Amino acid sequence: MRIHLSRRCFPLLMAVLITMPCVVEAATEGQHEGHKSMTGVVIKKDNALAVKTPDGATYQVNENASRRHEHEPFKAGDEVTVILDENNTVIDLHHKGEEGKHTFVTGKLVHMGQMEQHVKLKTADGEKVFPLAKQEIKTKGIDEGTRVTVELNEAGAVIDLHRAK
């Protein structure tokens, strides 16, 4: 009797496990493993704003980004948290204590529209289109049809894109 049940259950269990990665859509808070989060202070540098971190590095601040994300505009002296991708490019910036909640969505890359500035994914819930937070986001040699994970900021715009694991 035990052998009979396991012969029926095993194929069903395998089918569920095999299809699960294709169906799962992650929507969790947190940070991508290649990203760094650090604090800093906004300074004036060459008539523009920048963030100076404790290690002495400075990163330019896009003053329009805070307006697009409906944050209070940054000014010299503000303490901030800056999130850098694996290339040390600023992908998000928040006033200290107001860190955002990012969402991760996984699906097959249908289209990366640089001209239209959007990413289209095929997910378990159907095709979804997400605007790009900045035009510099690249697919890094990722072909259409590849499973990817996009990181969305609070406004729902793509701030990073990687192959899905």
Summary of the structure (lengths in Angstrom):
residues: 165
radius of gyration: 20.2
end to end distance: 38.7
largest distance: 79.1
contacts: 429
relative contact order: 0.16
helix: 17%
strand: 40%
